[in-house]
Amino acid sequence: MQSVGTYKTILTSRNLTYGYFSSPPSPSSTKPTLLFLHGYPSSSYDWEAQYVHFTGKGYGVLVPDMLGYGGTDKPLDVQLYKAAAIARDLVDILDKEGVEKVIVVSHDWGTLPASKLINLFPTRILANIFISLSYFPPDPNFDVDALNAKIKDLTGESSFGYWEFFASDDAADVIIKHIDSFYSLGWTSTPILHRTDMAPKGKMREWLEGDKMGPGYASYMSPEDLEAHKARFLATGVQAPQKWYLGRVKKVDNEDDALIPLDKYTIPHPTLFIPTLQDYLCLPEVGVAVMKQYAQNLSVKEVDATHWVMMERPGELNQILEEFVVGLQD
């Protein structure tokens, strides 16, 4: 990505250093800027195909390494992973770059601070695009066990049982010790394994501590891509990224959510939701239900892909994103 943009750093108002890729719109262009927010266990590089595509089309693009990853600080204090505070960090990046409004494109845990941008900084947003995982409405009473029970009632399936493992004190050590097993499940050629060996409570730990290996890796991940992704994740020390899960389990956002007025719960901007139909963790039917409840101007575009659609189907995803963005300007 360095060939088409600049990697910068910023010291945010919280005294945290963020690293991010930045490419401004083409000179004299009226095209908007897109802000891409990755999830777990990723980095800015997961958006490489989108970065190359949209910078090549003359759009402005910002792609931060989220807190805990890449060139961004990796604090171990879970209180620093409050979603509202991370949203403020992102606004600091926009301010430094002189970008007034952005189209926010988020995936996986990136959707959590993207949601808080909607609640707390709505004037900085042109539109929202949620991929795989939907909007997180404010919830002063959030509880992961209650969430899992609600999803199971709706779909008959467990979904986020693995959060308990990722939030545990020894999760990083277990993952590092069994890193090949971890990747063989996360990027398996058989995504239904996410339903059977990741979603239910206790199954993720059982898989790793048993050093199990799936039948093969996803075809879109070459051996070189896989090793590069693994190296970037291990370089984080693994502990910091787990704090995204610990924060939710410890309910660190509940107090902040209680301060958000009810009229800020709805999404006023044009919004696109892209459910990934072979995703057995971020269940499409759950995401669509949430988006229909809260988004006032919603489009839904399904993709028959797994969770990692930006790597699996980059061309198809880029086309969907671009059609939505162009439609905003019509």
C-alpha positions in Angstrom: 0.0 0.0 0.0 3.0 2.3 0.4 3.2 2.6 -3.3 0.0 4.5 -3.6 -0.3 6.3 -0.3 1.5 7.6 2.7 1.7 5.9 6.1 1.4 8.6 8.8 1.1 8.8 12.5 -0.8 11.0 14.9 -0.8 11.6 18.6 -4.5 11.8 19.5 -6.1 13.9 22.1 -5.9 10.8 24.4 -2.2 10.8 24.0 -2.3 7.6 21.9 -0.3 7.1 18.7 -2.3 5.9 15.7 -0.7 4.8 12.4 -2.8 5.1 9.2 -2.6 5.1 5.4 -3.7 8.3 3.8 -4.3 9.3 0.2 -6.2 12.6 -0.5 -8.7 12.9 -3.4 -7.3 13.7 -6.8 -6.5 17.4 -7.3 -9.6 19.4 -8.3 -11.7 16.3 -7.6 -15.1 16.6 -5.8 -15.0 12.9 -4.8 -15.4 12.1 -1.1 -13.1 10.4 1.3 -13.7 6.9 2.5 -12.6 5.8 6.0 -12.0 2.1 6.3 -12.1 0.4 9.8 -10.9 -3.1 10.2 -11.7 -5.7 12.9 -10.0 -8.7 14.6 -7.4 -10.0 14.1 -6.6 -7.7 11.2 -4.8 -4.5 10.2 -5.0 -1.8 7.6 -3.5 -4.3 5.1 -6.8 -6.2 5.0 -8.2 -3.3 3.1 -5.4 -3.3 0.5 -7.6 -4.2 -2.5 -10.1 -1.5 -1.5 -7.3 1.1 -0.9 -5.8 0.4 -4.3 -9.1 0.5 -6.1 -10.5 3.7 -4.6 -7.2 5.7 -4.7 -6.9 4.7 -8.3 -10.4 6.1 -8.9 -9.4 9.5 -7.4 -11.2 9.1 -4.1 -9.7 10.1 -0.8 -8.9 7.1 1.4 -8.0 6.8 5.1 -7.1 3.4 6.6 -6.0 3.4 10.2 -4.5 0.5 12.1 -7.1 0.3 14.8 -6.1 0.4 18.5 -4.0 -2.6 19.4 -2.8 -3.3 15.8 0.0 -2.5 13.4 1.6 0.9 13.8 -0.9 2.0 16.4 -0.4 1.9 20.1 -1.2 -1.4 21.9 -2.3 -0.6 25.4 -3.3 -3.3 27.8 -5.7 -1.2 29.9 -9.1 -2.4 28.7 -10.6 1.0 29.7 -8.8 2.6 26.8 -10.8 0.4 24.4 -14.1 2.2 25.0 -15.8 2.6 21.7 -16.7 6.3 22.2 -13.1 7.1 23.0 -11.9 5.3 19.9 -14.4 7.2 17.8 -12.9 10.4 19.2 -9.5 9.1 18.1 -10.8 8.7 14.5 -12.2 12.2 14.5 -8.7 13.4 15.5 -7.4 11.7 12.4 -10.0 13.4 10.3 -9.1 16.8 11.8 -5.4 16.3 11.1 -6.2 15.4 7.5 -8.6 18.3 7.1 -11.4 16.0 6.2 -14.8 17.3 7.2 -17.0 14.4 6.2 -16.3 10.8 5.3 -18.0 7.6 4.1 -17.3 5.2 6.9 -16.7 1.6 5.8 -16.4 -0.9 8.6 -16.0 -4.6 9.1 -16.1 -6.9 12.1 -15.1 -5.0 15.3 -14.5 -1.9 13.1 -18.3 -1.6 13.2 -18.3 -0.7 16.9 -16.5 2.6 16.7 -18.2 3.2 13.4 -21.5 3.0 15.3 -20.3 5.5 17.9 -19.3 7.9 15.2 -23.0 7.8 14.1 -24.2 8.5 17.7 -21.6 11.1 18.7 -20.2 12.7 15.6 -23.0 12.4 13.0 -22.0 15.7 11.2 -18.7 14.1 10.2 -20.4 11.3 8.2 -21.7 11.3 4.6 -22.8 7.7 4.6 -22.2 4.4 6.3 -21.2 1.0 5.0 -21.3 -2.0 7.4 -19.8 -5.3 6.2 -20.6 -8.6 7.7 -21.4 -7.2 11.2 -24.1 -4.6 11.6 -24.6 -1.4 13.6 -24.2 -1.6 17.4 -27.0 0.6 18.9 -26.2 2.1 22.2 -27.1 -0.3 25.0 -26.6 0.8 28.7 -27.5 -2.7 29.7 -25.4 -4.6 27.3 -24.5 -8.2 28.4 -22.8 -10.7 26.1 -24.7 -13.6 27.6 -28.0 -11.9 27.0 -26.9 -11.1 23.4 -26.1 -14.7 22.7 -29.4 -15.9 24.2 -31.3 -13.4 22.0 -29.5 -14.6 18.9 -30.2 -18.2 19.7 -33.8 -17.4 20.2 -33.9 -15.7 16.8 -31.9 -18.2 14.8 -31.6 -21.4 16.8 -27.8 -21.0 16.6 -25.1 -20.0 19.0 -23.0 -17.1 17.6 -20.6 -15.3 19.9 -19.7 -18.0 22.4 -16.1 -17.6 21.5 -16.0 -14.1 23.0 -15.6 -15.8 26.4 -12.3 -17.4 25.3 -11.0 -14.3 23.6 -11.7 -12.3 26.8 -9.9 -14.8 29.1 -6.6 -14.0 30.8 -4.7 -16.7 28.9 -6.2 -16.3 25.5 -3.1 -14.6 24.0 -0.8 -17.3 25.3 -3.0 -20.1 24.0 -3.3 -18.4 20.6 0.4 -17.9 20.3 1.2 -21.4 21.3 -1.3 -22.8 18.8 -1.0 -20.1 16.1 -1.3 -22.5 13.2 -4.4 -24.1 14.7 -5.8 -20.6 15.2 -5.3 -19.7 11.5 -6.5 -23.1 10.3 -9.9 -22.4 11.9 -10.1 -18.7 11.2 -9.3 -19.0 7.5 -10.5 -22.5 6.9 -11.6 -23.9 3.5 -14.7 -25.2 5.4 -16.4 -22.2 7.0 -19.2 -24.3 8.6 -16.5 -25.1 11.2 -17.1 -21.6 12.6 -20.6 -22.8 13.5 -19.5 -26.1 15.1 -16.0 -25.3 16.6 -16.0 -21.5 17.3 -19.5 -20.2 17.9 -20.5 -22.4 20.9 -19.0 -21.6 24.3 -15.8 -23.6 25.0 -15.3 -24.9 21.5 -12.7 -22.4 20.5 -10.5 -23.2 23.4 -11.1 -26.9 22.8 -10.0 -26.5 19.2 -6.8 -24.7 20.0 -5.7 -26.6 23.1 -6.2 -29.8 21.0 -4.0 -28.2 18.3 -6.6 -29.2 15.8 -6.1 -28.4 12.1 -8.9 -27.9 9.5 -9.0 -29.7 6.2 -7.3 -26.8 4.4 -7.0 -23.1 4.2 -9.3 -20.8 2.3 -8.3 -20.7 -1.4 -8.1 -16.9 -1.5 -5.2 -17.0 1.1 -2.0 -18.0 -0.6 0.7 -19.4 1.6 2.6 -16.1 1.3 -0.6 -14.1 2.2 -1.2 -16.4 5.2 2.3 -16.0 6.6 2.3 -12.3 6.1 -1.1 -11.9 7.9 0.1 -14.2 10.7 3.3 -12.2 11.1 1.4 -8.9 11.4 -0.9 -10.4 14.0 1.9 -11.9 16.1 3.8 -8.6 15.9 1.0 -7.0 18.0 1.9 -9.4 20.9 -1.7 -10.7 20.5 -2.7 -9.4 24.0 -3.9 -6.0 22.9 -6.3 -7.1 20.2 -8.0 -9.3 22.7 -9.0 -6.2 24.7 -11.7 -5.5 22.1 -13.5 -8.7 23.4 -12.6 -8.1 27.0 -14.1 -4.6 26.9 -17.4 -5.9 25.7 -17.5 -8.7 28.2 -16.6 -6.3 31.0 -19.3 -3.9 29.8 -16.9 -0.9 29.5 -19.2 0.9 27.1 -22.4 0.7 29.1 -21.8 3.9 31.1 -21.0 5.9 28.0 -24.1 4.4 26.2 -26.3 5.6 29.1 -25.4 9.2 28.2 -26.5 8.9 24.5 -30.0 10.4 24.0 -32.6 8.1 22.5 -32.9 10.3 19.4 -29.3 9.5 18.5 -29.9 5.8 18.3 -31.2 5.9 14.8 -28.9 6.2 11.7 -29.8 9.3 9.8 -27.4 8.9 6.9 -27.6 6.8 3.7 -26.5 3.3 4.9 -25.5 0.2 3.1 -25.3 -3.2 4.8 -23.4 -6.0 3.2 -24.2 -9.4 4.8 -21.9 -12.2 3.9 -24.0 -15.3 3.4 -21.3 -17.9 4.4 -20.6 -16.1 7.7 -21.6 -18.4 10.6 -20.6 -16.0 13.3 -21.9 -12.6 12.2 -25.2 -14.1 11.1 -26.8 -12.3 8.1 -30.4 -12.5 9.4 -29.4 -10.9 12.7 -27.6 -8.1 11.0 -30.4 -7.4 8.6 -32.9 -7.2 11.5 -30.8 -4.7 13.4 -30.2 -2.5 10.4 -33.9 -2.4 9.4 -34.7 -1.4 13.0 -32.3 1.6 13.2 -31.3 2.8 9.7 -33.7 5.3 8.2 -32.2 5.1 4.6 -31.0 1.5 4.2 -29.8 -0.5 1.3 -28.9 -4.2 1.6 -26.6 -6.0 -0.8 -25.8 -9.6 0.0 -22.6 -11.3 -1.0 -22.2 -15.1 -1.2 -18.9 -15.1 0.6 -17.3 -15.8 4.0 -16.5 -13.3 6.7 -13.3 -12.1 5.0 -15.1 -10.8 1.9 -12.6 -8.0 1.2 -9.9 -10.7 0.6 -12.1 -13.4 -0.8 -14.2 -11.3 -3.3 -12.3 -8.0 -3.6 -13.5 -7.2 -7.1 -17.2 -7.9 -6.3 -17.0 -6.0 -3.0 -15.3 -3.0 -4.7 -18.0 -2.8 -7.3 -20.7 -2.9 -4.7 -19.0 -0.2 -2.7 -18.4 2.0 -5.7 -21.9 1.7 -6.9 -23.2 2.9 -3.6 -20.7 5.7 -3.3 -21.5 6.9 -6.9 -25.2 6.8 -6.1 -24.7 9.2 -3.2 -23.4 11.8 -5.7 -26.3 11.4 -8.2 
